[in-house]
Amino acid sequence: LNQISKLLAINHKDYSPKCDASDVKYFSAKIIIKENKYFTEAKELLIKRREETEKLLKDHHLNNIIGNNSVKDLLKRRLVDYIKYKERLNKIKKYPSSGLLLAGIQGTGKTDIVCAAANDIVMANMENKEKFDVIILKCHDFMSGTVGESGKKVEAILDAIRESNKDLNRESIIIVDEIDNLAPDRNTRSVLTSERTGSLLDEFGGVHDDHTIFLMGTTNKPDRIDSEALVAGRLGTPILVNIPTEK
């Protein structure tokens, strides 16, 4: 800002020769930031969702889920690797994926598996719990019915999470069920959903991503999700959850 003030003073006489305000002390500069009106609302929402998450996760355990052992093993490995190697990867600017996605038809236990993995690996481990905050969010938490506001609501929630992470020196793992409603294909949806998808892509693996939020999602309809959300560095290739066999 001081540099800007000096430039104003130096160039002022060229544009206003009759004015004798040529010294830097006559000039000041301010950065004006337009506040996102959803930010305060988002902070209040997160307090509520954190309390709900603690209650919802406590009864979820991977050992209680029958079948889909390969899925559970892959999910555990992805989540453990993210936690274990993140600090090392950050130092060399080689960031891990921003999330993962479980896909399969209704009733295969996708949500139970995601919640159980978060509970067993993060919430039940005191060291991980101090480093990571787990929050279950609903798709409608991110939604606004007004054009131009839909993307801002996504940004406000994620900004509120990042601010909290910075204050408490930790990172977040968020769980969103039916994530196809949050990041639908921009080519086949309305302006509202296009804004929301665009903001989400920016926040995960885009220019605004500070790599402190890991997104775990589930969907019955992976074909409806925007293809850019499924690239490496964001959610990546969906992990398919099949119907358990009789065995």
TILOMI-310834 format. One line per 2 residues: number of its first residue (from 1); their letters; for each residue x, y, z of N, C-alpha, C. Coordinates in Angstrom, 2 decimals. Example, Ala and Ser with C-alpha at 12.3 -4.5 7.8 and 13.67 -1.06 7.14 Angstrom:
<sites>
1> as> 13.19 -5.69 7.80 12.30 -4.50 7.80 13.20 -3.30 7.80 | 12.85 -2.25 7.08 13.67 -1.06 7.14 12.90 0.03 7.87 $
</sites>
This chain:
<sites>
1> ln> 0.83 -1.21 0.00 0.00 0.00 0.00 0.87 1.26 0.00 | 1.99 1.23 0.74 2.91 2.37 0.75 3.48 2.63 -0.63 $
3> qi> 3.80 1.55 -1.34 4.32 1.69 -2.70 3.30 2.36 -3.62 | 2.04 1.95 -3.47 0.96 2.55 -4.29 0.85 4.04 -3.99 $
5> sk> 0.92 4.40 -2.68 0.81 5.80 -2.28 1.95 6.63 -2.89 | 3.17 6.06 -2.91 4.31 6.77 -3.49 4.12 7.00 -4.98 $
7> ll> 3.61 5.98 -5.66 3.36 6.12 -7.10 2.31 7.19 -7.39 | 1.28 7.25 -6.54 0.25 8.28 -6.70 0.87 9.67 -6.57 $
9> ai> 1.74 9.84 -5.56 2.37 11.13 -5.32 3.28 11.53 -6.47 | 4.07 10.55 -6.97 5.02 10.83 -8.05 4.30 11.25 -9.32 $
11> nh> 3.22 10.55 -9.65 2.51 10.81 -10.92 1.41 11.86 -10.83 | 1.14 12.31 -9.63 0.00 13.21 -9.44 0.15 14.51 -10.22 $
13> kd> 1.36 15.10 -10.21 1.55 16.41 -10.86 1.31 16.36 -12.36 | 1.57 15.21 -12.97 1.35 15.08 -14.42 -0.12 15.23 -14.78 $
15> ys> -0.98 14.79 -13.89 -2.43 14.81 -14.17 -3.13 15.99 -13.51 | -2.55 16.53 -12.43 -3.16 17.67 -11.74 -2.09 18.72 -11.45 $
17> pk> -1.62 19.41 -12.47 -0.51 20.35 -12.30 -0.84 21.52 -11.37 | -2.11 21.88 -11.22 -2.50 23.01 -10.37 -2.58 22.63 -8.89 $
19> cd> -2.53 21.34 -8.60 -2.62 20.87 -7.21 -1.21 20.73 -6.64 | -1.00 21.26 -5.44 0.34 21.20 -4.85 0.52 20.01 -3.89 $
21> as> -0.43 19.07 -3.91 -0.31 17.88 -3.04 0.61 16.88 -3.72 | 1.90 17.11 -3.59 2.87 16.27 -4.30 3.60 15.30 -3.39 $
23> dv> 3.43 15.45 -2.10 4.12 14.58 -1.16 3.30 13.33 -0.86 | 3.99 12.25 -0.54 3.32 10.98 -0.27 2.36 11.07 0.91 $
25> ky> 2.60 12.00 1.84 1.74 12.10 3.02 0.31 12.50 2.68 | 0.11 13.06 1.48 -1.24 13.46 1.08 -2.06 12.30 0.50 $
27> fs> -1.42 11.17 0.32 -2.09 10.06 -0.36 -2.18 8.83 0.54 | -3.25 8.10 0.36 -3.39 6.81 1.07 -4.10 5.84 0.14 $
29> ak> -3.89 4.57 0.39 -4.53 3.53 -0.43 -5.13 2.47 0.48 | -6.27 1.95 0.07 -6.94 0.91 0.86 -7.30 -0.27 -0.03 $
31> ii> -7.23 -1.48 0.55 -7.73 -2.66 -0.15 -9.15 -2.91 0.35 | -10.10 -2.92 -0.55 -11.50 -3.14 -0.18 -11.91 -4.54 -0.61 $
33> ik> -12.32 -5.35 0.36 -12.73 -6.73 0.08 -14.24 -6.84 0.29 | -14.93 -7.32 -0.71 -16.37 -7.52 -0.58 -16.63 -8.79 0.21 $
35> en> -17.28 -8.64 1.35 -17.50 -9.78 2.22 -18.57 -10.71 1.66 | -18.32 -11.99 1.75 -19.31 -12.99 1.33 -20.37 -13.09 2.43 $
37> ky> -21.60 -12.73 2.10 -22.65 -12.64 3.13 -23.01 -14.00 3.73 | -22.59 -15.09 3.08 -22.90 -16.43 3.61 -21.86 -16.91 4.62 $
39> ft> -20.78 -16.14 4.80 -19.66 -16.61 5.62 -20.05 -16.83 7.08 | -20.74 -15.86 7.69 -21.16 -15.98 9.09 -22.14 -17.13 9.26 $
41> ea> -23.06 -17.24 8.31 -24.03 -18.34 8.32 -23.32 -19.69 8.23 | -22.27 -19.75 7.41 -21.51 -20.99 7.22 -20.81 -21.40 8.52 $
43> ke> -20.26 -20.44 9.24 -19.56 -20.74 10.50 -20.52 -21.33 11.53 | -21.73 -20.81 11.58 -22.75 -21.33 12.51 -23.18 -22.73 12.09 $
45> ll> -23.32 -22.93 10.78 -23.71 -24.25 10.27 -22.67 -25.31 10.64 | -21.39 -24.97 10.53 -20.32 -25.93 10.80 -20.30 -26.38 12.26 $
47> ik> -20.62 -25.48 13.17 -20.70 -25.85 14.59 -21.75 -26.93 14.78 | -22.90 -26.72 14.14 -24.00 -27.69 14.23 -23.63 -29.02 13.59 $
49> rr> -23.01 -28.97 12.41 -22.66 -30.21 11.69 -21.56 -31.00 12.42 | -20.65 -30.32 13.07 -19.61 -31.03 13.83 -20.21 -31.83 14.98 $
51> ee> -21.16 -31.23 15.66 -21.83 -31.92 16.78 -22.59 -33.14 16.26 | -23.28 -32.97 15.14 -24.03 -34.08 14.54 -23.09 -35.20 14.09 $
53> te> -21.95 -34.82 13.51 -20.98 -35.80 13.00 -20.47 -36.71 14.11 | -20.13 -36.12 15.24 -19.61 -36.90 16.37 -20.60 -37.98 16.79 $
55> kl> -21.88 -37.62 16.82 -22.92 -38.58 17.21 -23.15 -39.63 16.13 | -23.13 -39.21 14.87 -23.41 -40.13 13.76 -22.31 -41.16 13.56 $
57> lk> -21.06 -40.76 13.75 -19.95 -41.65 13.43 -19.64 -42.69 14.50 | -20.01 -42.42 15.74 -19.54 -43.27 16.84 -19.97 -44.74 16.73 $
59> dh> -21.06 -45.03 16.02 -21.51 -46.41 15.88 -21.10 -47.07 14.57 | -20.29 -46.37 13.77 -19.85 -46.90 12.48 -18.44 -47.50 12.61 $
61> hl> -18.30 -48.78 12.27 -17.00 -49.45 12.31 -16.87 -50.38 11.11 | -15.71 -50.41 10.50 -15.50 -51.24 9.31 -15.68 -52.73 9.61 $
63> nn> -15.34 -53.16 10.81 -15.49 -54.58 11.17 -16.95 -55.04 11.21 | -17.87 -54.08 11.33 -19.29 -54.42 11.39 -19.94 -54.52 10.01 $
65> ii> -19.16 -54.18 8.97 -19.71 -54.18 7.60 -19.26 -55.45 6.89 | -20.22 -56.25 6.47 -19.93 -57.53 5.82 -19.75 -57.31 4.31 $
67> gn> -18.76 -57.99 3.74 -18.56 -57.92 2.29 -17.77 -56.70 1.85 | -17.52 -56.62 0.54 -16.77 -55.51 -0.08 -15.42 -55.27 0.59 $
69> ns> -14.73 -56.36 0.91 -13.43 -56.24 1.59 -12.40 -55.48 0.76 | -12.41 -55.70 -0.55 -11.44 -55.01 -1.41 -11.68 -53.50 -1.40 $
71> vk> -12.96 -53.10 -1.36 -13.31 -51.68 -1.30 -12.85 -51.08 0.02 | -13.12 -51.78 1.10 -12.73 -51.28 2.43 -11.21 -51.15 2.53 $
73> dl> -10.49 -52.13 1.99 -9.02 -52.08 2.03 -8.48 -50.91 1.22 | -9.06 -50.69 0.03 -8.62 -49.60 -0.83 -8.91 -48.25 -0.18 $
75> lk> -10.10 -48.13 0.39 -10.50 -46.88 1.05 -9.58 -46.58 2.24 | -9.30 -47.61 3.04 -8.41 -47.43 4.19 -7.02 -46.99 3.72 $
77> rr> -6.54 -47.63 2.65 -5.20 -47.30 2.16 -5.13 -45.86 1.65 | -6.16 -45.46 0.90 -6.18 -44.09 0.37 -6.21 -43.06 1.51 $
79> lv> -7.02 -43.33 2.51 -7.17 -42.39 3.62 -5.93 -42.38 4.51 | -5.40 -43.56 4.80 -4.19 -43.65 5.63 -3.00 -43.00 4.92 $
81> dy> -2.86 -43.26 3.61 -1.75 -42.66 2.86 -1.87 -41.14 2.84 | -3.10 -40.64 2.71 -3.31 -39.20 2.71 -2.83 -38.58 4.02 $
83> ik> -3.21 -39.20 5.13 -2.84 -38.69 6.45 -1.34 -38.87 6.71 | -0.82 -40.04 6.34 0.55 -40.41 6.67 1.59 -39.60 5.88 $
85> yk> 1.33 -39.41 4.59 2.36 -38.81 3.74 2.10 -37.35 3.37 | 1.01 -36.79 3.86 0.64 -35.45 3.42 1.70 -34.40 3.75 $
87> er> 2.18 -34.43 4.97 3.16 -33.43 5.40 4.43 -33.51 4.55 | 4.86 -34.74 4.28 6.07 -34.94 3.47 5.86 -34.44 2.03 $
89> ln> 4.68 -34.75 1.47 4.38 -34.34 0.10 4.25 -32.82 -0.01 | 3.69 -32.18 1.02 3.54 -30.72 1.01 4.89 -30.02 0.88 $
91> ki> 5.90 -30.59 1.52 7.23 -29.97 1.51 7.83 -29.92 0.11 | 7.47 -30.89 -0.72 8.01 -30.90 -2.09 6.95 -30.46 -3.12 $
93> kk> 5.87 -29.86 -2.60 4.78 -29.35 -3.45 4.18 -30.43 -4.36 | 4.17 -31.65 -3.85 3.56 -32.76 -4.59 2.31 -33.16 -3.82 $
95> yp> 1.20 -32.48 -4.14 0.00 -32.64 -3.33 -0.76 -33.92 -3.68 | -1.27 -34.61 -2.67 -2.08 -35.80 -2.93 -3.45 -35.40 -3.48 $
97> ss> -4.23 -36.38 -3.86 -5.58 -36.12 -4.36 -6.39 -35.36 -3.33 | -7.33 -34.52 -3.80 -8.16 -33.72 -2.91 -9.34 -34.50 -2.34 $
99> gl> -9.50 -35.76 -2.75 -10.63 -36.52 -2.24 -10.75 -37.89 -2.87 | -11.87 -38.53 -2.58 -12.17 -39.83 -3.18 -13.68 -39.99 -3.28 $
101> ll> -14.09 -40.88 -4.16 -15.51 -41.06 -4.44 -15.87 -42.55 -4.46 | -16.91 -42.91 -3.72 -17.46 -44.27 -3.76 -18.72 -44.25 -4.62 $
103> ag> -18.80 -45.15 -5.59 -19.95 -45.19 -6.49 -20.55 -46.59 -6.52 | -21.86 -46.66 -6.71 -22.55 -47.94 -6.77 -24.04 -47.71 -6.64 $
105> iq> -24.83 -48.73 -6.95 -26.28 -48.56 -6.88 -26.72 -48.42 -5.42 | -27.94 -47.97 -5.25 -28.47 -47.74 -3.90 -28.49 -49.04 -3.09 $
107> gt> -28.08 -48.92 -1.83 -28.17 -50.06 -0.92 -26.92 -50.90 -0.79 | -25.82 -50.48 -1.42 -24.59 -51.26 -1.33 -23.75 -50.93 -0.10 $
109> gk> -24.14 -49.91 0.64 -23.43 -49.58 1.88 -22.31 -48.56 1.72 | -22.38 -47.74 0.67 -21.32 -46.75 0.40 -21.14 -45.78 1.57 $
111> td> -22.23 -45.21 2.01 -22.16 -44.21 3.08 -21.65 -44.82 4.38 | -22.11 -46.04 4.69 -21.65 -46.73 5.90 -20.14 -46.96 5.85 $
113> iv> -19.64 -47.36 4.69 -18.21 -47.65 4.55 -17.38 -46.37 4.73 | -17.82 -45.27 4.09 -17.10 -43.99 4.21 -17.08 -43.51 5.66 $
115> ca> -18.26 -43.56 6.30 -18.36 -43.10 7.69 -17.53 -43.97 8.63 | -17.56 -45.28 8.40 -16.80 -46.21 9.24 -15.30 -45.98 9.09 $
117> aa> -14.85 -45.73 7.86 -13.43 -45.48 7.62 -12.99 -44.20 8.34 | -13.81 -43.15 8.24 -13.49 -41.89 8.91 -13.44 -42.06 10.42 $
119> nd> -14.38 -42.85 10.95 -14.43 -43.07 12.40 -13.26 -43.90 12.89 | -12.99 -45.02 12.22 -11.92 -45.93 12.66 -10.52 -45.34 12.48 $
121> iv> -10.32 -44.61 11.40 -8.97 -44.13 11.08 -8.68 -42.75 11.68 | -9.70 -41.91 11.78 -9.47 -40.54 12.27 -10.01 -40.34 13.69 $
123> ma> -11.31 -40.54 13.85 -11.95 -40.21 15.13 -11.48 -41.10 16.29 | -11.18 -42.36 15.99 -10.78 -43.29 17.05 -9.29 -43.22 17.38 $
125> nm> -8.56 -42.46 16.60 -7.11 -42.31 16.81 -6.83 -40.90 17.32 | -6.39 -40.75 18.56 -6.22 -39.43 19.17 -5.25 -38.55 18.40 $
127> en> -4.17 -39.15 17.89 -3.18 -38.36 17.14 -3.81 -37.80 15.85 | -4.55 -38.65 15.13 -5.22 -38.19 13.91 -6.33 -37.20 14.21 $
129> ke> -7.04 -37.43 15.31 -8.17 -36.56 15.68 -7.70 -35.14 15.99 | -6.49 -35.01 16.54 -5.93 -33.69 16.82 -5.52 -32.97 15.54 $
131> kf> -5.14 -33.74 14.52 -4.68 -33.15 13.26 -5.82 -32.89 12.28 | -6.88 -33.74 12.36 -7.95 -33.67 11.35 -9.32 -33.53 12.00 $
133> dv> -10.13 -32.71 11.35 -11.50 -32.46 11.78 -12.42 -33.14 10.76 | -13.33 -34.01 11.22 -14.25 -34.70 10.30 -15.63 -34.05 10.39 $
135> ii> -16.19 -33.70 9.23 -17.52 -33.06 9.19 -18.36 -33.72 8.11 | -19.56 -34.17 8.48 -20.53 -34.66 7.49 -21.41 -33.49 7.08 $
137> lk> -21.39 -33.17 5.79 -22.20 -32.07 5.26 -23.26 -32.63 4.32 | -24.37 -31.90 4.19 -25.44 -32.30 3.28 -25.38 -31.45 2.03 $
139> ch> -25.82 -32.02 0.92 -25.77 -31.27 -0.34 -26.52 -29.94 -0.25 | -27.67 -29.95 0.43 -28.46 -28.72 0.47 -27.79 -27.62 1.31 $
141> df> -26.77 -27.98 2.11 -26.01 -26.96 2.84 -25.33 -26.00 1.88 | -24.96 -26.51 0.69 -24.21 -25.73 -0.29 -25.12 -24.98 -1.28 $
143> ms> -26.41 -25.26 -1.23 -27.28 -24.79 -2.31 -27.97 -23.47 -2.03 | -28.05 -22.65 -3.08 -28.79 -21.40 -3.03 -29.65 -21.33 -4.29 $
145> gt> -30.84 -20.77 -4.16 -31.76 -20.73 -5.29 -31.63 -19.50 -6.16 | -30.58 -18.69 -5.96 -30.44 -17.44 -6.70 -29.22 -17.49 -7.61 $
147> vg> -29.40 -17.09 -8.86 -28.29 -17.04 -9.80 -27.27 -16.02 -9.31 | -26.00 -16.40 -9.32 -24.95 -15.51 -8.84 -24.58 -15.75 -7.39 $
149> es> -25.46 -16.45 -6.65 -25.22 -16.71 -5.23 -24.84 -18.16 -4.96 | -25.16 -19.04 -5.90 -24.96 -20.47 -5.69 -23.49 -20.81 -5.44 $
151> gk> -22.61 -20.24 -6.25 -21.18 -20.48 -6.09 -20.64 -19.88 -4.81 | -21.20 -18.73 -4.41 -20.72 -18.05 -3.20 -20.98 -18.86 -1.95 $
153> kv> -22.06 -19.63 -1.94 -22.37 -20.43 -0.77 -21.35 -21.56 -0.61 | -20.97 -22.17 -1.73 -19.92 -23.21 -1.70 -18.63 -22.61 -1.16 $
155> ea> -18.25 -21.45 -1.69 -17.01 -20.78 -1.28 -17.05 -20.40 0.20 | -18.21 -19.92 0.68 -18.33 -19.49 2.08 -18.10 -20.65 3.04 $
157> il> -18.71 -21.80 2.74 -18.56 -22.97 3.62 -17.12 -23.43 3.66 | -16.49 -23.53 2.49 -15.11 -24.01 2.45 -14.14 -22.98 3.03 $
159> da> -14.43 -21.69 2.86 -13.60 -20.65 3.48 -13.71 -20.70 5.01 | -14.93 -20.96 5.50 -15.13 -21.06 6.95 -14.38 -22.25 7.52 $
161> ir> -14.37 -23.36 6.78 -13.61 -24.54 7.22 -12.12 -24.23 7.24 | -11.64 -23.57 6.20 -10.20 -23.25 6.13 -9.79 -22.26 7.22 $
163> es> -10.65 -21.31 7.53 -10.33 -20.35 8.60 -10.21 -21.08 9.94 | -11.17 -21.99 10.19 -11.13 -22.78 11.42 -9.88 -23.65 11.48 $
165> nk> -9.50 -24.25 10.35 -8.30 -25.07 10.29 -7.05 -24.26 10.63 | -7.01 -23.04 10.09 -5.85 -22.18 10.33 -5.75 -21.79 11.80 $
167> dl> -6.88 -21.45 12.40 -6.91 -21.04 13.81 -6.48 -22.18 14.73 | -6.91 -23.42 14.40 -6.66 -24.56 15.28 -5.48 -25.43 14.82 $
169> nr> -4.81 -24.97 13.72 -3.66 -25.69 13.17 -3.99 -27.16 12.87 | -5.04 -27.36 12.08 -5.43 -28.71 11.69 -5.99 -28.69 10.27 $
171> es> -6.42 -29.84 9.79 -7.00 -29.95 8.46 -8.36 -30.63 8.58 | -9.10 -30.69 7.48 -10.46 -31.23 7.54 -10.68 -32.35 6.54 $
173> ii> -11.51 -33.29 6.95 -12.02 -34.33 6.06 -13.53 -34.16 6.05 | -14.11 -33.85 4.91 -15.56 -33.66 4.86 -16.19 -34.79 4.05 $
175> iv> -17.37 -35.20 4.49 -18.12 -36.30 3.86 -19.42 -35.73 3.30 | -19.66 -35.97 2.01 -20.89 -35.50 1.36 -21.55 -36.67 0.64 $
177> de> -22.76 -37.01 1.05 -23.51 -38.09 0.42 -24.21 -37.56 -0.84 | -24.41 -38.44 -1.83 -25.06 -38.06 -3.10 -24.42 -36.81 -3.70 $
179> id> -23.11 -36.90 -3.87 -22.34 -35.73 -4.31 -22.62 -35.32 -5.76 | -23.30 -36.19 -6.51 -23.67 -35.81 -7.89 -24.60 -34.60 -7.91 $
181> nl> -25.32 -34.35 -6.81 -26.19 -33.16 -6.72 -25.37 -31.89 -6.52 | -24.16 -32.05 -6.01 -23.31 -30.90 -5.72 -22.41 -30.54 -6.90 $
183> ap> -22.01 -31.54 -7.68 -21.11 -31.29 -8.82 -21.62 -31.94 -10.09 | -22.85 -31.58 -10.53 -23.38 -32.18 -11.75 -22.66 -31.67 -12.99 $
185> dr> -22.79 -32.40 -14.08 -22.17 -32.02 -15.35 -22.63 -30.63 -15.75 | -21.69 -29.72 -15.97 -22.04 -28.33 -16.31 -22.71 -28.20 -17.67 $
187> nt> -22.52 -29.19 -18.53 -23.10 -29.10 -19.88 -24.57 -29.49 -19.93 | -25.06 -30.14 -18.88 -26.44 -30.63 -18.93 -27.31 -30.05 -17.83 $
189> rs> -26.77 -29.10 -17.05 -27.52 -28.57 -15.92 -27.79 -27.08 -16.08 | -28.52 -26.51 -15.12 -28.91 -25.10 -15.17 -27.72 -24.20 -14.80 $
191> vl> -27.95 -22.89 -14.91 -26.93 -21.91 -14.54 -26.56 -22.06 -13.07 | -27.56 -22.32 -12.23 -27.34 -22.46 -10.78 -26.35 -23.59 -10.48 $
193> ts> -26.62 -24.75 -11.05 -25.76 -25.90 -10.76 -24.40 -25.74 -11.44 | -24.36 -25.04 -12.58 -23.10 -24.79 -13.26 -22.19 -23.93 -12.38 $
195> er> -22.76 -22.92 -11.73 -22.01 -22.05 -10.81 -21.45 -22.86 -9.65 | -22.31 -23.72 -9.11 -21.93 -24.52 -7.94 -20.79 -25.47 -8.30 $
197> tg> -20.91 -26.13 -9.46 -19.86 -27.06 -9.91 -18.56 -26.31 -10.14 | -18.65 -25.16 -10.79 -17.45 -24.37 -11.07 -16.72 -23.96 -9.80 $
199> sl> -17.47 -23.52 -8.80 -16.87 -23.11 -7.53 -16.22 -24.29 -6.83 | -16.89 -25.44 -6.88 -16.35 -26.63 -6.22 -15.03 -27.06 -6.87 $
201> ld> -14.97 -27.01 -8.21 -13.75 -27.39 -8.92 -12.61 -26.43 -8.62 | -12.95 -25.15 -8.47 -11.94 -24.15 -8.11 -11.36 -24.41 -6.72 $
203> ef> -12.24 -24.83 -5.82 -11.85 -25.03 -4.42 -11.08 -26.33 -4.20 | -11.25 -27.30 -5.10 -10.55 -28.58 -4.98 -9.70 -28.82 -6.23 $
205> gg> -8.41 -28.65 -6.08 -7.51 -28.87 -7.21 -7.46 -27.70 -8.16 | -8.07 -26.57 -7.77 -8.03 -25.37 -8.60 -7.13 -24.31 -7.98 $
207> vh> -7.29 -23.07 -8.43 -6.40 -21.99 -7.98 -6.58 -21.64 -6.50 | -7.76 -21.94 -5.93 -8.01 -21.58 -4.54 -7.71 -22.71 -3.55 $
209> dd> -7.29 -23.84 -4.05 -7.09 -25.01 -3.18 -5.80 -24.86 -2.38 | -5.91 -24.84 -1.05 -4.70 -24.79 -0.22 -4.37 -26.17 0.34 $
211> ht> -5.08 -27.20 -0.13 -4.80 -28.59 0.20 -4.95 -28.89 1.70 | -5.93 -28.27 2.33 -6.19 -28.57 3.75 -7.56 -29.22 3.95 $
213> if> -8.27 -29.51 2.84 -9.58 -30.17 2.95 -9.58 -31.39 2.04 | -9.97 -32.53 2.61 -10.08 -33.78 1.86 -11.57 -34.12 1.76 $
215> lm> -12.07 -34.29 0.54 -13.49 -34.51 0.29 -13.77 -35.98 0.01 | -14.65 -36.59 0.82 -15.07 -37.98 0.60 -16.55 -37.97 0.21 $
217> gt> -16.83 -38.47 -0.99 -18.20 -38.43 -1.48 -18.73 -39.80 -1.87 | -20.05 -39.90 -1.94 -20.70 -41.11 -2.44 -21.72 -40.72 -3.51 $
219> tn> -22.00 -41.64 -4.41 -23.00 -41.36 -5.45 -23.57 -42.64 -6.01 | -24.85 -42.57 -6.41 -25.49 -43.66 -7.15 -25.34 -43.44 -8.66 $
221> kp> -24.95 -42.20 -9.03 -24.96 -41.82 -10.45 -23.65 -41.12 -10.83 | -22.55 -41.87 -10.90 -21.25 -41.24 -11.22 -21.23 -40.62 -12.62 $
223> dr> -22.09 -41.12 -13.53 -22.13 -40.58 -14.89 -22.68 -39.17 -14.94 | -23.34 -38.72 -13.86 -23.92 -37.37 -13.83 -22.94 -36.34 -13.26 $
225> id> -21.83 -36.79 -12.71 -20.86 -35.88 -12.12 -20.00 -35.26 -13.22 | -19.67 -33.99 -13.07 -18.84 -33.30 -14.05 -17.49 -34.03 -14.19 $
227> se> -17.08 -34.27 -15.43 -15.87 -35.05 -15.68 -14.63 -34.43 -15.05 | -14.61 -33.09 -14.92 -13.45 -32.41 -14.33 -13.30 -32.71 -12.85 $
229> al> -14.40 -33.11 -12.20 -14.33 -33.45 -10.77 -13.69 -34.81 -10.56 | -13.64 -35.63 -11.63 -13.14 -37.00 -11.51 -11.71 -37.17 -11.98 $
231> va> -11.01 -36.05 -12.23 -9.62 -36.15 -12.66 -8.71 -36.38 -11.46 | -7.49 -36.86 -11.73 -6.51 -37.04 -10.66 -6.21 -35.67 -10.04 $
233> gr> -6.11 -35.64 -8.72 -5.90 -34.38 -8.02 -7.17 -33.84 -7.41 | -8.33 -34.30 -7.92 -9.60 -33.95 -7.28 -10.16 -35.23 -6.67 $
235> lg> -11.30 -35.74 -7.17 -11.86 -36.97 -6.59 -11.23 -38.23 -7.18 | -10.69 -38.10 -8.38 -10.07 -39.26 -9.03 -11.11 -40.26 -9.53 $
237> tp> -10.64 -41.41 -9.97 -11.51 -42.46 -10.49 -12.40 -43.01 -9.36 | -13.72 -43.11 -9.60 -14.63 -43.63 -8.56 -14.27 -45.05 -8.13 $
239> il> -14.39 -45.32 -6.85 -14.21 -46.68 -6.31 -15.58 -47.37 -6.37 | -15.69 -48.44 -7.13 -16.97 -49.09 -7.34 -17.31 -50.02 -6.18 $
241> vn> -18.50 -49.83 -5.61 -18.99 -50.68 -4.51 -20.10 -51.56 -5.06 | -19.85 -52.86 -5.14 -20.84 -53.80 -5.70 -21.80 -54.30 -4.62 $
243> ip> -22.88 -54.93 -5.06 -23.80 -55.58 -4.13 -23.08 -56.78 -3.54 | -23.04 -56.92 -2.22 -22.40 -58.12 -1.64 -23.04 -59.40 -2.14 $
245> te> -22.24 -60.40 -2.40 -22.76 -61.69 -2.85 -23.34 -62.45 -1.65 | -24.03 -63.54 -1.91 -24.58 -64.35 -0.85 -23.47 -64.86 0.08 $
247> k> -22.33 -65.20 -0.51 -21.19 -65.65 0.28 -20.69 -64.56 1.22 $
</sites>
